[in-house]
Amino acid sequence: MPFADLTIMDYLSRIVDIFLVWFVIYKLIMIIRGTKAVQLLKGIFVIIIVWMLSDFFHLNTLSWMMETVIYWGFLAIIIIFQPELRRALEQLGRGKFFARSGIHEEEERKQRLDAITEAVSYMAKRRIGALISIERETGMGDYIETGIPLNSDLTPELLINIFIPNTPLHDGAVIIQKTQIAAAACYLPLSESPFISKELGTRHRAALGISEVTDSLTVIVSEETGSISITKNGELHRDLSLEKFQQLLGKELIDDNKAKQSSSSIWKRREKTENG
C-alpha cells in the first residue's frame, strides 16, 4: 500500500508492530545473555553473513550450502536453544516476560551492598577466606555452570555459612546475580599475569583472572590476614578498610551512572596511594 494511502491508524499499527518485535527480541537476548547460547547465536549470524556474501558474489556452491544450512537451521535452533526457550516460556507463564526490568532496581542494589558488606565484615574479623564475584553487564553463565547451583536469596548469613572452613561449598567462588546467589564452589580462571605478587594465593589470582575476562566485581577476604581486596578490570586493590571497601563497592553497585563518571577517579587515587 502506498504511503500516501495510509491512515493514522495504519501508521500507529506499524509503529506498535515494530516496537513489539523489538521488545520480544530484546527480552530473548536478555534471557540468553551469559549462557552458551550467545556463542551459538554468533555462529548463526556468521552463517547468514556468509550466505549473503556468497549470493552477492555468485558463489553458487557455497550459496547452496548456506541455504541448506539455513533451511534446516530452524529445527536445529529448537534443539540447541531448548533450555533457553523453556526458560522463556516459564517466564511468560509466570508473567515475568513483560515485566519492567527497572522496578525496585535501586532498592535491590542497596540490599546487595548491605548483604555483602555485612558478610565481608564478619569474615574479615574472623579470618574466614572468601571469594565473591558479582555479575554486572557481562554474563557469567559459563562460570556458574562449573559450581553448585543455589539460586537463593542473597543474605549475609548464607554468604558467611558458605565460606565456613571444611564445609562442602567453601572452596571456590560464589557468583551473585542481582539479589540472588546463583552458585557456589565455582571455578574462576586464574590470571597468568607475571606482575602478580608471589605472596598472593589462588583466590587473588582467580579474582584477577575473572576481572580480566568480564566486567564483574570480585571481593576477596584473605584467610591468612583477614584483609579485604577487590578486583575490577584486571586491577587488584588490596588491604582495604571496611569503610573504603563499602565506599568503592557502593559507587559501583548503587549508582552505575555516577560510578561510570566518578569511580575511575576513585580507583586511580587508590592506585596512586598504593604506588606512591
Accessible surface in RSA format (square Angstrom, percent):
REM  Atomic radii and reference values for relative SASA: ProtOr
REM  Chains: A
REM  Algorithm: Lee & Richards
REM  Probe-radius: 1.40
REM  Slices: 20
REM RES _ NUM      All-atoms   Total-Side   Main-Chain    Non-polar    All polar
REM                ABS   REL    ABS   REL    ABS   REL    ABS   REL    ABS   REL
RES MET A   1   159.98  82.8  83.33  55.1  76.66 182.5  90.60  77.0  69.38  91.9
RES PRO A   2    87.18  63.5  74.89  68.3  12.29  44.7  86.59  71.5   0.60   3.7
RES PHE A   3   157.36  78.7 151.85  94.1   5.51  14.3 151.94  92.1   5.42  15.5
RES ALA A   4   100.35  92.3  58.80  90.7  41.55  94.5  71.20 100.3  29.15  77.2
RES ASP A   5    88.94  62.3  68.86  68.5  20.09  47.5  22.42  52.8  66.52  66.3
RES LEU A   6    18.49  10.3   2.85   2.0  15.64  39.3   2.85   2.0  15.64  42.1
RES THR A   7    79.27  56.4  72.45  73.4   6.82  16.3  74.12  99.6   5.15   7.8
RES ILE A   8   135.01  76.8 131.63  98.1   3.38   8.1 131.92  95.0   3.09   8.4
RES MET A   9   135.96  70.4 134.46  89.0   1.50   3.6 112.71  95.8  23.25  30.8
RES ASP A  10    39.75  27.8  39.54  39.4   0.20   0.5   0.98   2.3  38.77  38.7
RES TYR A  11    96.06  44.8  95.66  54.4   0.39   1.0  75.11  56.4  20.95  25.8
RES LEU A  12    87.59  48.8  87.58  62.7   0.01   0.0  87.59  61.5   0.00   0.0
RES SER A  13    60.68  51.3  48.67  65.0  12.01  27.7  47.74 101.7  12.94  18.1
RES ARG A  14   111.63  46.9 110.22  56.2   1.41   3.4  44.67  61.0  66.97  40.6
RES ILE A  15   108.23  61.6 106.27  79.2   1.96   4.7 107.29  77.3   0.94   2.6
RES VAL A  16    79.72  52.5  78.59  71.1   1.13   2.7  79.72  69.3   0.00   0.0
RES ASP A  17    85.26  59.7  82.48  82.1   2.78   6.6  16.33  38.4  68.94  68.8
RES ILE A  18   122.58  69.8 118.86  88.5   3.72   9.0 121.83  87.7   0.75   2.0
RES PHE A  19   111.19  55.6 107.00  66.3   4.19  10.9 111.05  67.3   0.14   0.4
RES LEU A  20    88.98  49.6  88.82  63.5   0.17   0.4  88.98  62.5   0.00   0.0
RES VAL A  21    81.69  53.8  78.13  70.7   3.57   8.6  81.58  70.9   0.11   0.3
RES TRP A  22   139.24  55.9 135.88  65.8   3.37   7.9 112.70  60.1  26.55  43.1
RES PHE A  23    39.95  20.0  39.95  24.7   0.00   0.0  39.95  24.2   0.00   0.0
RES VAL A  24    56.06  36.9  56.06  50.8   0.00   0.0  56.06  48.7   0.00   0.0
RES ILE A  25    90.87  51.7  90.75  67.6   0.13   0.3  90.87  65.4   0.00   0.0
RES TYR A  26    81.42  38.0  79.13  45.0   2.29   6.0  56.58  42.5  24.84  30.6
RES LYS A  27    24.72  12.1  24.68  15.1   0.04   0.1   8.53   7.7  16.20  17.3
RES LEU A  28    68.52  38.2  68.45  49.0   0.07   0.2  68.52  48.1   0.00   0.0
RES ILE A  29    84.38  48.0  84.22  62.7   0.17   0.4  84.33  60.7   0.05   0.1
RES MET A  30    68.63  35.5  54.18  35.9  14.45  34.4  43.78  37.2  24.85  32.9
RES ILE A  31    12.80   7.3   7.08   5.3   5.72  13.8  11.48   8.3   1.32   3.6
RES ILE A  32    18.17  10.3  18.17  13.5   0.00   0.0  18.17  13.1   0.00   0.0
RES ARG A  33    89.02  37.4  72.82  37.1  16.19  38.5  31.25  42.7  57.77  35.0
RES GLY A  34    14.78  18.2   0.00   N/A  14.78  18.2  10.88  29.9   3.90   8.7
RES THR A  35    23.15  16.5  17.55  17.8   5.60  13.3  17.73  23.8   5.42   8.2
RES LYS A  36   123.26  60.1 121.57  74.6   1.70   4.0  68.75  61.9  54.51  58.1
RES ALA A  37     3.85   3.5   1.73   2.7   2.12   4.8   2.17   3.1   1.68   4.5
RES VAL A  38    39.45  26.0  39.33  35.6   0.12   0.3  39.33  34.2   0.12   0.3
RES GLN A  39   109.76  61.4 101.31  74.0   8.45  20.1  42.91  91.3  66.85  50.7
RES LEU A  40    78.29  43.6  73.24  52.4   5.05  12.7  76.00  53.4   2.29   6.2
RES LEU A  41    50.89  28.3  50.89  36.4   0.00   0.0  50.89  35.7   0.00   0.0
RES LYS A  42   114.19  55.7 112.05  68.8   2.13   5.1  71.79  64.6  42.40  45.2
RES GLY A  43    32.36  39.9   0.00   N/A  32.36  39.9  30.85  84.7   1.51   3.4
RES ILE A  44    43.22  24.6  42.75  31.8   0.47   1.1  42.76  30.8   0.46   1.3
RES PHE A  45   113.31  56.7 113.19  70.1   0.11   0.3 113.21  68.6   0.09   0.3
RES VAL A  46    88.85  58.5  88.23  79.9   0.62   1.5  88.85  77.2   0.00   0.0
RES ILE A  47    55.36  31.5  54.64  40.7   0.72   1.7  55.36  39.9   0.00   0.0
RES ILE A  48    62.29  35.4  62.29  46.4   0.00   0.0  62.29  44.9   0.00   0.0
RES ILE A  49    96.54  54.9  96.19  71.7   0.34   0.8  96.54  69.5   0.00   0.0
RES VAL A  50    48.19  31.7  47.21  42.7   0.98   2.4  47.87  41.6   0.32   0.9
RES TRP A  51    81.99  32.9  81.99  39.7   0.00   0.0  81.87  43.7   0.12   0.2
RES MET A  52   113.68  58.9 105.43  69.8   8.25  19.6  91.24  77.6  22.44  29.7
RES LEU A  53    93.48  52.1  93.36  66.8   0.12   0.3  93.48  65.7   0.00   0.0
RES SER A  54     1.02   0.9   0.02   0.0   1.00   2.3   0.41   0.9   0.60   0.8
RES ASP A  55    81.89  57.4  75.88  75.5   6.01  14.2   4.85  11.4  77.04  76.8
RES PHE A  56   146.87  73.5 131.00  81.1  15.88  41.3 138.41  83.9   8.46  24.2
RES PHE A  57   122.86  61.5 105.21  65.2  17.65  45.9 108.43  65.7  14.43  41.3
RES HIS A  58   143.85  78.6 127.95  88.9  15.90  40.7  87.21  89.9  56.64  65.9
RES LEU A  59    90.69  50.5  86.43  61.8   4.26  10.7  90.66  63.7   0.03   0.1
RES ASN A  60   117.75  81.2 107.39 103.8  10.36  24.9  33.73  81.2  84.02  81.2
RES THR A  61   101.93  72.5  94.70  96.0   7.23  17.2  63.52  85.3  38.41  58.1
RES LEU A  62    64.94  36.2  62.30  44.6   2.64   6.6  63.16  44.4   1.78   4.8
RES SER A  63    10.44   8.8  10.44  13.9   0.00   0.0   6.04  12.9   4.40   6.2
RES TRP A  64   161.89  65.0 159.44  77.2   2.45   5.8 135.61  72.3  26.28  42.6
RES MET A  65    89.59  46.4  87.40  57.8   2.19   5.2  69.56  59.1  20.03  26.5
RES MET A  66    25.11  13.0  25.11  16.6   0.00   0.0  23.75  20.2   1.36   1.8
RES GLU A  67    83.36  47.9  77.68  58.8   5.68  13.5  22.88  44.3  60.48  49.4
RES THR A  68    51.91  36.9  47.37  48.0   4.54  10.8  45.51  61.1   6.39   9.7
RES VAL A  69    66.76  43.9  59.74  54.1   7.01  16.9  65.22  56.7   1.54   4.2
RES ILE A  70    69.30  39.4  56.11  41.8  13.19  31.8  61.01  43.9   8.29  22.5
RES TYR A  71   164.03  76.6 141.04  80.2  22.99  59.8 101.00  75.9  63.03  77.7
RES TRP A  72   156.77  62.9 152.71  73.9   4.06   9.5 137.17  73.1  19.59  31.8
RES GLY A  73    15.78  19.5   0.00   N/A  15.78  19.5  15.76  43.3   0.02   0.0
RES PHE A  74   147.86  74.0 144.79  89.7   3.07   8.0 146.11  88.6   1.74   5.0
RES LEU A  75   101.63  56.6 100.13  71.6   1.50   3.8 100.24  70.4   1.39   3.7
RES ALA A  76    40.81  37.5  36.67  56.6   4.13   9.4  40.35  56.8   0.45   1.2
RES ILE A  77    62.38  35.5  62.38  46.5   0.00   0.0  62.38  44.9   0.00   0.0
RES ILE A  78    75.86  43.2  75.34  56.1   0.51   1.2  75.34  54.3   0.51   1.4
RES ILE A  79   118.67  67.5 105.80  78.8  12.87  31.0 109.71  79.0   8.96  24.3
RES ILE A  80    81.44  46.3  62.33  46.4  19.11  46.0  68.52  49.3  12.91  35.0
RES PHE A  81    13.97   7.0  13.97   8.7   0.00   0.0  13.97   8.5   0.00   0.0
RES GLN A  82    85.13  47.6  83.89  61.3   1.24   2.9  40.05  85.3  45.08  34.2
RES PRO A  83    62.98  45.9  59.18  53.9   3.80  13.8  59.18  48.9   3.80  23.6
RES GLU A  84    19.32  11.1  18.23  13.8   1.09   2.6   3.23   6.3  16.09  13.1
RES LEU A  85    70.96  39.5  70.35  50.3   0.61   1.5  70.66  49.6   0.31   0.8
RES ARG A  86   135.03  56.7 132.14  67.4   2.89   6.9  42.11  57.5  92.92  56.3
RES ARG A  87    84.11  35.3  83.07  42.3   1.04   2.5  31.98  43.7  52.13  31.6
RES ALA A  88    10.09   9.3   9.04  13.9   1.05   2.4   9.35  13.2   0.74   2.0
RES LEU A  89   122.41  68.2 114.11  81.6   8.30  20.9 114.53  80.4   7.89  21.2
RES GLU A  90    77.42  44.4  68.37  51.7   9.05  21.5  30.89  59.7  46.53  38.0
RES GLN A  91    46.40  25.9  46.40  33.9   0.00   0.0   3.56   7.6  42.85  32.5
RES LEU A  92    92.64  51.6  81.92  58.6  10.71  26.9  81.92  57.5  10.71  28.8
RES GLY A  93    71.45  88.1   0.00   N/A  71.45  88.1  38.25 105.0  33.20  74.4
RES ARG A  94   147.56  62.0 112.30  57.2  35.26  83.9  49.11  67.1  98.46  59.7
RES GLY A  95    55.51  68.5   0.00   N/A  55.51  68.5  34.11  93.6  21.41  47.9
RES LYS A  96   119.99  58.5 112.13  68.8   7.86  18.7  64.51  58.1  55.48  59.1
RES PHE A  97    15.20   7.6  14.21   8.8   1.00   2.6  15.12   9.2   0.08   0.2
RES PHE A  98   113.26  56.7  92.44  57.3  20.82  54.2  93.28  56.6  19.98  57.2
RES ALA A  99    46.68  42.9  34.80  53.7  11.88  27.0  44.53  62.7   2.15   5.7
RES ARG A 100   186.06  78.1 169.20  86.2  16.87  40.2  64.08  87.6 121.98  73.9
RES SER A 101    76.16  64.4  48.50  64.7  27.66  63.7  31.44  67.0  44.72  62.6
RES GLY A 102    44.40  54.8   0.00   N/A  44.40  54.8  24.47  67.2  19.92  44.6
RES ILE A 103    80.56  45.8  66.46  49.5  14.10  34.0  72.35  52.1   8.22  22.3
RES HIS A 104   122.39  66.9 112.58  78.2   9.81  25.1  80.49  83.0  41.90  48.8
RES GLU A 105    67.81  38.9  66.15  50.0   1.66   4.0  25.56  49.4  42.26  34.5
RES GLU A 106   118.27  67.9 113.86  86.1   4.41  10.5  32.90  63.6  85.37  69.7
RES GLU A 107   108.47  62.3 101.92  77.1   6.55  15.6  58.09 112.4  50.38  41.1
RES GLU A 108    61.00  35.0  60.18  45.5   0.82   1.9  15.02  29.1  45.98  37.5
RES ARG A 109    44.19  18.6  43.83  22.3   0.36   0.9   3.85   5.3  40.34  24.4
RES LYS A 110   105.04  51.2 105.04  64.5   0.00   0.0  77.20  69.5  27.84  29.7
RES GLN A 111    89.30  49.9  81.74  59.7   7.56  18.0  34.37  73.2  54.92  41.7
RES ARG A 112    25.04  10.5  25.04  12.8   0.00   0.0   0.33   0.5  24.71  15.0
RES LEU A 113    11.61   6.5  11.61   8.3   0.00   0.0  11.61   8.2   0.00   0.0
RES ASP A 114    58.00  40.6  53.00  52.8   5.00  11.8  28.89  68.0  29.11  29.0
RES ALA A 115     6.14   5.6   3.59   5.5   2.55   5.8   5.76   8.1   0.38   1.0
RES ILE A 116     0.00   0.0   0.00   0.0   0.00   0.0   0.00   0.0   0.00   0.0
RES THR A 117    12.57   8.9  12.57  12.7   0.00   0.0  12.57  16.9   0.00   0.0
RES GLU A 118    98.62  56.6  91.36  69.1   7.25  17.3  36.69  71.0  61.93  50.6
RES ALA A 119     0.00   0.0   0.00   0.0   0.00   0.0   0.00   0.0   0.00   0.0
RES VAL A 120     0.00   0.0   0.00   0.0   0.00   0.0   0.00   0.0   0.00   0.0
RES SER A 121    18.38  15.5  16.35  21.8   2.03   4.7   9.50  20.2   8.87  12.4
RES TYR A 122    84.07  39.2  80.46  45.8   3.61   9.4  46.08  34.6  37.99  46.8
RES MET A 123     0.00   0.0   0.00   0.0   0.00   0.0   0.00   0.0   0.00   0.0
RES ALA A 124    17.67  16.2  10.36  16.0   7.31  16.6  10.65  15.0   7.02  18.6
RES LYS A 125   158.10  77.1 121.16  74.3  36.93  87.9  78.85  71.0  79.25  84.4
RES ARG A 126   128.83  54.1 103.46  52.7  25.37  60.4  42.94  58.7  85.88  52.1
RES ARG A 127   142.78  59.9 133.37  68.0   9.41  22.4  30.39  41.5 112.39  68.1
RES ILE A 128    14.14   8.0  14.08  10.5   0.06   0.2  14.14  10.2   0.00   0.0
RES GLY A 129     3.57   4.4   0.00   N/A   3.57   4.4   0.18   0.5   3.39   7.6
RES ALA A 130     0.23   0.2   0.23   0.4   0.00   0.0   0.23   0.3   0.00   0.0
RES LEU A 131     7.15   4.0   7.15   5.1   0.00   0.0   7.15   5.0   0.00   0.0
RES ILE A 132     0.12   0.1   0.12   0.1   0.00   0.0   0.12   0.1   0.00   0.0
RES SER A 133     0.00   0.0   0.00   0.0   0.00   0.0   0.00   0.0   0.00   0.0
RES ILE A 134     0.03   0.0   0.03   0.0   0.00   0.0   0.03   0.0   0.00   0.0
RES GLU A 135    26.07  15.0  19.99  15.1   6.08  14.5   1.30   2.5  24.77  20.2
RES ARG A 136    57.74  24.2  39.58  20.2  18.16  43.2  19.22  26.3  38.52  23.3
RES GLU A 137   118.19  67.9 112.43  85.1   5.76  13.7  50.66  98.0  67.53  55.1
RES THR A 138    57.20  40.7  50.64  51.3   6.56  15.6  37.13  49.9  20.07  30.3
RES GLY A 139    16.95  20.9   0.00   N/A  16.95  20.9   2.03   5.6  14.92  33.4
RES MET A 140     0.52   0.3   0.00   0.0   0.52   1.2   0.52   0.4   0.00   0.0
RES GLY A 141    12.28  15.1   0.00   N/A  12.28  15.1  11.29  31.0   0.99   2.2
RES ASP A 142    64.93  45.5  58.22  57.9   6.71  15.9  20.75  48.8  44.18  44.1
RES TYR A 143    50.83  23.7  50.83  28.9   0.00   0.0  27.50  20.7  23.32  28.8
RES ILE A 144    26.68  15.2  25.44  18.9   1.24   3.0  25.44  18.3   1.24   3.4
RES GLU A 145   106.16  60.9  73.02  55.2  33.14  78.9  45.52  88.1  60.64  49.5
RES THR A 146    72.25  51.4  38.17  38.7  34.08  81.2  47.16  63.4  25.08  37.9
RES GLY A 147    11.46  14.1   0.00   N/A  11.46  14.1   1.17   3.2  10.29  23.0
RES ILE A 148    90.28  51.4  90.28  67.3   0.00   0.0  90.28  65.0   0.00   0.0
RES PRO A 149    91.05  66.4  76.35  69.6  14.69  53.4  76.50  63.2  14.55  90.4
RES LEU A 150    55.39  30.8  30.80  22.0  24.60  61.8  34.34  24.1  21.06  56.7
RES ASN A 151    97.16  67.0  80.59  77.9  16.57  39.9  21.20  51.0  75.95  73.4
RES SER A 152    33.38  28.2  27.56  36.8   5.83  13.4  33.26  70.8   0.13   0.2
RES ASP A 153    98.72  69.2  92.38  91.9   6.34  15.0  22.68  53.4  76.04  75.8
RES LEU A 154     3.00   1.7   0.02   0.0   2.98   7.5   0.02   0.0   2.98   8.0
RES THR A 155    51.99  37.0  51.64  52.4   0.35   0.8  46.05  61.9   5.94   9.0
RES PRO A 156    19.41  14.1  19.41  17.7   0.00   0.0  19.41  16.0   0.00   0.0
RES GLU A 157   115.63  66.4 108.85  82.3   6.78  16.2  69.28 134.0  46.35  37.8
RES LEU A 158    55.20  30.7  51.48  36.8   3.72   9.4  54.74  38.4   0.46   1.3
RES LEU A 159     0.00   0.0   0.00   0.0   0.00   0.0   0.00   0.0   0.00   0.0
RES ILE A 160    23.96  13.6  23.96  17.8   0.00   0.0  23.96  17.3   0.00   0.0
RES ASN A 161    92.84  64.0  90.71  87.7   2.13   5.1  14.24  34.3  78.61  76.0
RES ILE A 162     6.74   3.8   3.14   2.3   3.60   8.7   6.72   4.8   0.02   0.1
RES PHE A 163     2.45   1.2   0.50   0.3   1.95   5.1   0.50   0.3   1.95   5.6
RES ILE A 164    59.22  33.7  59.22  44.1   0.00   0.0  59.22  42.6   0.00   0.0
RES PRO A 165    59.63  43.5  52.11  47.5   7.52  27.3  52.11  43.0   7.52  46.7
RES ASN A 166   145.05 100.0 109.90 106.2  35.15  84.6  33.67  81.0 111.38 107.7
RES THR A 167    41.27  29.4  36.16  36.7   5.11  12.2  37.58  50.5   3.69   5.6
RES PRO A 168   132.31  96.4  96.08  87.6  36.23 131.7 109.36  90.3  22.94 142.6
RES LEU A 169    40.97  22.8  40.24  28.8   0.73   1.8  40.24  28.3   0.73   2.0
RES HIS A 170    41.12  22.5  40.86  28.4   0.26   0.7  23.00  23.7  18.12  21.1
RES ASP A 171    94.35  66.1  92.05  91.6   2.30   5.4  32.01  75.3  62.33  62.2
RES GLY A 172    34.66  42.7   0.00   N/A  34.66  42.7  20.75  56.9  13.91  31.2
RES ALA A 173     0.23   0.2   0.01   0.0   0.22   0.5   0.20   0.3   0.02   0.1
RES VAL A 174     0.48   0.3   0.48   0.4   0.00   0.0   0.48   0.4   0.00   0.0
RES ILE A 175     0.00   0.0   0.00   0.0   0.00   0.0   0.00   0.0   0.00   0.0
RES ILE A 176     0.00   0.0   0.00   0.0   0.00   0.0   0.00   0.0   0.00   0.0
RES GLN A 177    59.62  33.3  57.72  42.2   1.91   4.5  12.17  25.9  47.46  36.0
RES LYS A 178   131.32  64.1 127.25  78.1   4.07   9.7  84.94  76.5  46.37  49.4
RES THR A 179    26.64  18.9  25.34  25.7   1.30   3.1   1.90   2.5  24.75  37.4
RES GLN A 180    74.25  41.5  74.25  54.3   0.00   0.0  16.05  34.2  58.20  44.1
RES ILE A 181     0.00   0.0   0.00   0.0   0.00   0.0   0.00   0.0   0.00   0.0
RES ALA A 182     3.01   2.8   1.78   2.7   1.24   2.8   2.24   3.2   0.77   2.0
RES ALA A 183     0.00   0.0   0.00   0.0   0.00   0.0   0.00   0.0   0.00   0.0
RES ALA A 184     0.00   0.0   0.00   0.0   0.00   0.0   0.00   0.0   0.00   0.0
RES ALA A 185    29.68  27.3  15.87  24.5  13.81  31.4  15.88  22.4  13.80  36.6
RES CYS A 186     2.15   1.6   0.00   0.0   2.15   5.0   0.25   0.6   1.90   2.0
RES TYR A 187   139.09  64.9 134.05  76.3   5.04  13.1 108.90  81.8  30.20  37.2
RES LEU A 188     5.02   2.8   0.44   0.3   4.58  11.5   0.44   0.3   4.58  12.3
RES PRO A 189    34.98  25.5  33.79  30.8   1.18   4.3  34.98  28.9   0.00   0.0
RES LEU A 190    79.72  44.4  64.32  46.0  15.39  38.7  64.32  45.2  15.39  41.4
RES SER A 191     5.10   4.3   0.00   0.0   5.10  11.7   1.38   2.9   3.72   5.2
RES GLU A 192   163.22  93.7 133.29 100.8  29.92  71.2  54.40 105.2 108.81  88.8
RES SER A 193    36.24  30.6  24.71  33.0  11.53  26.6  20.02  42.6  16.22  22.7
RES PRO A 194   115.54  84.2  77.78  70.9  37.76 137.3  89.73  74.1  25.81 160.4
RES PHE A 195   184.14  92.1 152.33  94.4  31.81  82.8 159.03  96.4  25.11  71.9
RES ILE A 196    16.43   9.3   3.88   2.9  12.54  30.2   9.09   6.5   7.34  19.9
RES SER A 197    44.28  37.4  30.98  41.4  13.30  30.6  29.45  62.7  14.84  20.8
RES LYS A 198   192.45  93.9 164.60 101.0  27.85  66.3 111.89 100.7  80.56  85.8
RES GLU A 199   130.26  74.8  89.45  67.7  40.81  97.2  44.07  85.2  86.19  70.4
RES LEU A 200    18.28  10.2   8.55   6.1   9.72  24.4   9.38   6.6   8.90  24.0
RES GLY A 201    39.30  48.5   0.00   N/A  39.30  48.5  35.50  97.4   3.80   8.5
RES THR A 202    94.53  67.2  86.42  87.6   8.11  19.3  51.02  68.5  43.52  65.8
RES ARG A 203    54.84  23.0  52.87  26.9   1.98   4.7  23.35  31.9  31.49  19.1
RES HIS A 204    18.39  10.1  18.39  12.8   0.00   0.0  12.30  12.7   6.09   7.1
RES ARG A 205    63.64  26.7  63.64  32.4   0.00   0.0  18.17  24.8  45.47  27.6
RES ALA A 206     6.15   5.7   6.15   9.5   0.00   0.0   6.15   8.7   0.00   0.0
RES ALA A 207     0.00   0.0   0.00   0.0   0.00   0.0   0.00   0.0   0.00   0.0
RES LEU A 208    12.06   6.7  12.06   8.6   0.00   0.0  12.06   8.5   0.00   0.0
RES GLY A 209     2.81   3.5   0.00   N/A   2.81   3.5   1.76   4.8   1.04   2.3
RES ILE A 210     0.00   0.0   0.00   0.0   0.00   0.0   0.00   0.0   0.00   0.0
RES SER A 211     3.36   2.8   0.00   0.0   3.36   7.7   0.00   0.0   3.36   4.7
RES GLU A 212    89.66  51.5  53.43  40.4  36.23  86.3  29.23  56.5  60.43  49.3
RES VAL A 213    85.26  56.1  55.56  50.3  29.70  71.6  62.73  54.5  22.53  61.1
RES THR A 214    13.93   9.9   3.61   3.7  10.33  24.6   9.07  12.2   4.86   7.4
RES ASP A 215    39.18  27.4  36.17  36.0   3.01   7.1  26.98  63.5  12.20  12.2
RES SER A 216     0.22   0.2   0.21   0.3   0.01   0.0   0.21   0.4   0.01   0.0
RES LEU A 217     0.73   0.4   0.73   0.5   0.00   0.0   0.73   0.5   0.00   0.0
RES THR A 218     0.00   0.0   0.00   0.0   0.00   0.0   0.00   0.0   0.00   0.0
RES VAL A 219     0.41   0.3   0.19   0.2   0.22   0.5   0.19   0.2   0.22   0.6
RES ILE A 220     0.40   0.2   0.22   0.2   0.18   0.4   0.22   0.2   0.18   0.5
RES VAL A 221     0.09   0.1   0.09   0.1   0.00   0.0   0.09   0.1   0.00   0.0
RES SER A 222    11.88  10.0   8.72  11.6   3.15   7.3   5.10  10.9   6.78   9.5
RES GLU A 223    80.22  46.1  70.76  53.5   9.47  22.5  17.16  33.2  63.07  51.5
RES GLU A 224   132.26  75.9 115.75  87.6  16.51  39.3  66.49 128.6  65.77  53.7
RES THR A 225    87.37  62.1  68.48  69.4  18.89  45.0  66.60  89.5  20.77  31.4
RES GLY A 226     8.62  10.6   0.00   N/A   8.62  10.6   1.64   4.5   6.98  15.6
RES SER A 227    29.56  25.0  18.78  25.1  10.77  24.8  21.51  45.8   8.04  11.3
RES ILE A 228     8.91   5.1   8.74   6.5   0.17   0.4   8.74   6.3   0.17   0.5
RES SER A 229     1.03   0.9   1.03   1.4   0.00   0.0   0.02   0.0   1.01   1.4
RES ILE A 230     0.81   0.5   0.81   0.6   0.00   0.0   0.81   0.6   0.00   0.0
RES THR A 231     0.00   0.0   0.00   0.0   0.00   0.0   0.00   0.0   0.00   0.0
RES LYS A 232    26.54  12.9  25.77  15.8   0.77   1.8  11.71  10.5  14.83  15.8
RES ASN A 233    95.05  65.5  70.70  68.3  24.36  58.6  27.21  65.5  67.84  65.6
RES GLY A 234    30.35  37.4   0.00   N/A  30.35  37.4   7.18  19.7  23.17  51.9
RES GLU A 235    72.27  41.5  68.43  51.8   3.84   9.2  25.67  49.6  46.60  38.0
RES LEU A 236    32.84  18.3  13.05   9.3  19.78  49.7  13.05   9.2  19.78  53.2
RES HIS A 237     2.41   1.3   2.41   1.7   0.00   0.0   2.41   2.5   0.00   0.0
RES ARG A 238    71.90  30.2  70.98  36.2   0.91   2.2  22.88  31.3  49.02  29.7
RES ASP A 239    89.21  62.5  70.36  70.0  18.84  44.6  29.12  68.5  60.09  59.9
RES LEU A 240     9.51   5.3   0.00   0.0   9.51  23.9   0.43   0.3   9.08  24.4
RES SER A 241    61.77  52.2  46.05  61.5  15.73  36.2  47.33 100.8  14.45  20.2
RES LEU A 242    57.01  31.8  51.24  36.7   5.77  14.5  51.24  36.0   5.77  15.5
RES GLU A 243   128.47  73.8 120.72  91.3   7.74  18.4  70.94 137.2  57.52  47.0
RES LYS A 244    54.37  26.5  51.97  31.9   2.40   5.7  28.61  25.8  25.76  27.4
RES PHE A 245     0.00   0.0   0.00   0.0   0.00   0.0   0.00   0.0   0.00   0.0
RES GLN A 246    72.88  40.8  71.23  52.1   1.64   3.9  13.22  28.1  59.65  45.2
RES GLN A 247    81.88  45.8  69.94  51.1  11.94  28.4  32.94  70.1  48.94  37.1
RES LEU A 248     0.49   0.3   0.40   0.3   0.09   0.2   0.47   0.3   0.02   0.0
RES LEU A 249     0.69   0.4   0.13   0.1   0.57   1.4   0.69   0.5   0.00   0.0
RES GLY A 250    10.72  13.2   0.00   N/A  10.72  13.2   9.24  25.4   1.47   3.3
RES LYS A 251    73.77  36.0  69.60  42.7   4.18   9.9  30.85  27.8  42.93  45.7
RES GLU A 252     3.79   2.2   3.07   2.3   0.72   1.7   0.28   0.5   3.51   2.9
RES LEU A 253     3.50   1.9   2.48   1.8   1.01   2.5   3.37   2.4   0.13   0.3
RES ILE A 254    47.01  26.8  42.04  31.3   4.97  12.0  42.04  30.3   4.97  13.5
RES ASP A 255    43.97  30.8  42.35  42.2   1.62   3.8  19.59  46.1  24.38  24.3
RES ASP A 256    35.36  24.8  34.58  34.4   0.78   1.8  12.51  29.4  22.85  22.8
RES ASN A 257   108.02  74.5 105.04 101.5   2.98   7.2  24.37  58.7  83.64  80.8
RES LYS A 258   131.20  64.0 129.78  79.6   1.41   3.4  75.31  67.8  55.89  59.5
RES ALA A 259     1.24   1.1   1.18   1.8   0.06   0.1   1.24   1.7   0.00   0.0
RES LYS A 260   160.49  78.3 130.35  80.0  30.15  71.8  87.99  79.2  72.50  77.2
RES GLN A 261   149.74  83.7 120.44  88.0  29.30  69.8  43.15  91.9 106.58  80.8
RES SER A 262    37.06  31.3  34.11  45.5   2.95   6.8  36.57  77.9   0.48   0.7
RES SER A 263     4.87   4.1   4.87   6.5   0.00   0.0   0.71   1.5   4.16   5.8
RES SER A 264    52.12  44.0  47.75  63.7   4.37  10.1  35.04  74.6  17.08  23.9
RES SER A 265    47.68  40.3  43.65  58.3   4.03   9.3  38.58  82.2   9.10  12.8
RES ILE A 266     8.49   4.8   8.43   6.3   0.06   0.1   8.43   6.1   0.06   0.2
RES TRP A 267    10.20   4.1   9.92   4.8   0.28   0.7   9.95   5.3   0.25   0.4
RES LYS A 268   125.62  61.3 124.50  76.4   1.12   2.7  71.53  64.4  54.09  57.6
RES ARG A 269   134.07  56.3 131.51  67.0   2.57   6.1  67.91  92.8  66.17  40.1
RES ARG A 270    40.84  17.1  36.92  18.8   3.93   9.3   5.44   7.4  35.40  21.5
RES GLU A 271    68.07  39.1  68.07  51.5   0.00   0.0  16.07  31.1  52.00  42.5
RES LYS A 272   149.07  72.7 140.53  86.2   8.54  20.3  87.38  78.7  61.69  65.7
RES THR A 273   102.52  72.9  79.97  81.1  22.54  53.7  65.00  87.3  37.52  56.7
RES GLU A 274    77.76  44.6  39.94  30.2  37.81  90.0  33.11  64.0  44.65  36.5
RES ASN A 275   118.65  81.8  80.99  78.3  37.65  90.7  31.56  76.0  87.09  84.2
RES GLY A 276    99.49 122.7   0.00   N/A  99.49 122.7  52.34 143.6  47.16 105.6
END  Absolute sums over single chains surface
CHAIN  1 A    17090.5      14762.3       2328.3      10841.6       6249.0
END  Absolute sums over all chains
TOTAL         17090.5      14762.3       2328.3      10841.6       6249.0
